[in-house]
Amino acid sequence: MVFSPTCAHCKRNWPAWLDLARGAAGKRVVFVNVGGPLPPQFSQTYYFDSETVVAQASPESILQYSLLESPLTILVSADGRSEKVWVGELASTQVAEVRKSLASSVPNKQAGD
């Protein structure tokens, strides 16, 4: 999930994103911040569990991976390929599509597998 902490559309996506993250058992979920420093208490405002990763994208990465819009919901395969991208706020039909895609994707391999 690609977001900016100051983006109103991203803020409206958070409930759907967190619901999708909770239902993504066996998958790695990463929230990528492309909008500058996180405000104080950000992780308390948007509850993250121990499985969720929040990463800060560098300006170079933002350009290299074309992460110039937010919000973006990106499904990445286990081998690192972008499988599907949803741009903007997720409608309920898109949330269902993401959920279905997550259910049919291959789980991440754990170290030693």
DRENDO-1510 file (C-alpha; in Angstrom, 1 decimal, always signed):
<recs>
REC; n; res; u; v; w
REC; 1; MET; +0.0; +0.0; +0.0 .
REC; 2; VAL; +1.6; +3.3; -1.1 .
REC; 3; PHE; +0.4; +6.3; +0.9 .
REC; 4; SER; +1.2; +9.8; +2.0 .
REC; 5; PRO; +0.4; +10.8; +5.6 .
REC; 6; THR; -1.1; +14.1; +4.4 .
REC; 7; CYS; -3.3; +12.6; +1.6 .
REC; 8; ALA; -7.0; +12.7; +2.4 .
REC; 9; HIS; -7.7; +9.8; -0.1 .
REC; 10; CYS; -5.1; +7.7; +1.7 .
REC; 11; LYS; -6.7; +8.4; +5.1 .
REC; 12; ARG; -10.1; +7.2; +3.7 .
REC; 13; ASN; -8.4; +4.1; +2.4 .
REC; 14; TRP; -6.8; +3.1; +5.8 .
REC; 15; PRO; -9.8; +1.1; +7.1 .
REC; 16; ALA; -9.9; -1.0; +4.0 .
REC; 17; TRP; -6.2; -1.4; +3.9 .
REC; 18; LEU; -6.0; -2.5; +7.5 .
REC; 19; ASP; -8.9; -4.9; +7.0 .
REC; 20; LEU; -7.0; -6.4; +3.9 .
REC; 21; ALA; -3.8; -6.6; +5.9 .
REC; 22; ARG; -5.5; -8.5; +8.7 .
REC; 23; GLY; -6.9; -11.0; +6.2 .
REC; 24; ALA; -3.6; -11.5; +4.4 .
REC; 25; ALA; -2.4; -14.4; +6.5 .
REC; 26; GLY; +0.9; -15.8; +5.1 .
REC; 27; LYS; +1.5; -12.7; +3.0 .
REC; 28; ARG; +3.9; -9.8; +3.6 .
REC; 29; VAL; +2.1; -6.5; +3.9 .
REC; 30; VAL; +4.1; -3.3; +3.4 .
REC; 31; PHE; +2.8; +0.2; +3.7 .
REC; 32; VAL; +5.2; +2.5; +1.8 .
REC; 33; ASN; +5.2; +6.2; +2.8 .
REC; 34; VAL; +6.0; +8.5; -0.2 .
REC; 35; GLY; +4.9; +11.7; +1.5 .
REC; 36; GLY; +7.5; +12.7; +4.0 .
REC; 37; PRO; +8.0; +12.1; +7.7 .
REC; 38; LEU; +5.2; +10.4; +9.6 .
REC; 39; PRO; +3.5; +12.7; +12.1 .
REC; 40; PRO; +3.7; +11.9; +15.8 .
REC; 41; GLN; +1.4; +9.2; +17.0 .
REC; 42; PHE; +0.8; +8.0; +13.4 .
REC; 43; SER; +1.1; +4.3; +14.3 .
REC; 44; GLN; -1.4; +4.8; +17.2 .
REC; 45; THR; -3.9; +6.6; +14.9 .
REC; 46; TYR; -3.6; +3.9; +12.3 .
REC; 47; TYR; -3.3; +0.7; +14.2 .
REC; 48; PHE; -0.5; -1.6; +13.0 .
REC; 49; ASP; +0.0; -5.1; +14.3 .
REC; 50; SER; +3.4; -6.7; +14.5 .
REC; 51; GLU; +3.2; -8.3; +11.0 .
REC; 52; THR; +2.7; -4.9; +9.3 .
REC; 53; VAL; +5.8; -3.1; +7.9 .
REC; 54; VAL; +5.9; +0.6; +7.3 .
REC; 55; ALA; +8.7; +1.7; +5.0 .
REC; 56; GLN; +9.8; +5.2; +4.0 .
REC; 57; ALA; +10.5; +5.5; +0.2 .
REC; 58; SER; +13.6; +7.5; -0.8 .
REC; 59; PRO; +13.1; +10.1; -3.5 .
REC; 60; GLU; +15.1; +7.9; -5.9 .
REC; 61; SER; +12.8; +4.9; -5.2 .
REC; 62; ILE; +9.7; +7.1; -5.7 .
REC; 63; LEU; +11.0; +8.0; -9.2 .
REC; 64; GLN; +12.4; +4.6; -10.1 .
REC; 65; TYR; +9.2; +2.8; -9.3 .
REC; 66; SER; +6.8; +5.6; -10.4 .
REC; 67; LEU; +5.2; +6.0; -7.0 .
REC; 68; LEU; +4.2; +9.5; -7.8 .
REC; 69; GLU; +0.5; +9.0; -7.0 .
REC; 70; SER; -1.1; +7.9; -3.8 .
REC; 71; PRO; -3.0; +6.0; -2.7 .
REC; 72; LEU; -1.8; +2.9; -4.6 .
REC; 73; THR; -2.7; -0.6; -3.7 .
REC; 74; ILE; -0.2; -3.0; -5.4 .
REC; 75; LEU; -0.3; -6.8; -5.4 .
REC; 76; VAL; +3.3; -8.1; -5.8 .
REC; 77; SER; +4.0; -11.7; -6.5 .
REC; 78; ALA; +6.3; -13.9; -4.4 .
REC; 79; ASP; +9.0; -13.4; -7.0 .
REC; 80; GLY; +8.7; -9.6; -6.8 .
REC; 81; ARG; +6.6; -8.8; -9.9 .
REC; 82; SER; +3.8; -6.3; -9.8 .
REC; 83; GLU; +0.6; -8.4; -10.5 .
REC; 84; LYS; -2.1; -5.8; -10.2 .
REC; 85; VAL; -2.4; -2.1; -9.2 .
REC; 86; TRP; -5.4; -0.2; -7.9 .
REC; 87; VAL; -5.1; +3.6; -8.0 .
REC; 88; GLY; -7.0; +5.9; -5.7 .
REC; 89; GLU; -9.6; +5.2; -3.0 .
REC; 90; LEU; -10.8; +1.6; -3.0 .
REC; 91; ALA; -14.5; +1.0; -3.7 .
REC; 92; SER; -16.1; -2.1; -2.1 .
REC; 93; THR; -15.9; -4.0; -5.4 .
REC; 94; GLN; -12.1; -3.3; -5.5 .
REC; 95; VAL; -11.6; -4.3; -1.9 .
REC; 96; ALA; -13.3; -7.6; -2.8 .
REC; 97; GLU; -11.1; -8.0; -5.9 .
REC; 98; VAL; -7.9; -7.4; -3.8 .
REC; 99; ARG; -9.2; -9.9; -1.2 .
REC; 100; LYS; -9.8; -12.5; -3.9 .
REC; 101; SER; -6.3; -11.8; -5.4 .
REC; 102; LEU; -4.7; -12.2; -2.0 .
REC; 103; ALA; -6.6; -15.5; -1.4 .
REC; 104; SER; -5.4; -17.0; -4.7 .
REC; 105; SER; -1.8; -15.8; -4.5 .
REC; 106; VAL; +1.1; -17.9; -3.3 .
REC; 107; PRO; +2.1; -17.4; +0.3 .
REC; 108; ASN; +5.5; -15.9; +1.0 .
REC; 109; LYS; +8.2; -18.4; +1.7 .
REC; 110; GLN; +9.6; -18.3; +5.2 .
REC; 111; ALA; +13.3; -18.5; +5.8 .
REC; 112; GLY; +14.5; -22.1; +5.6 .
REC; 113; ASP; +11.6; -23.2; +3.3 .
</recs>
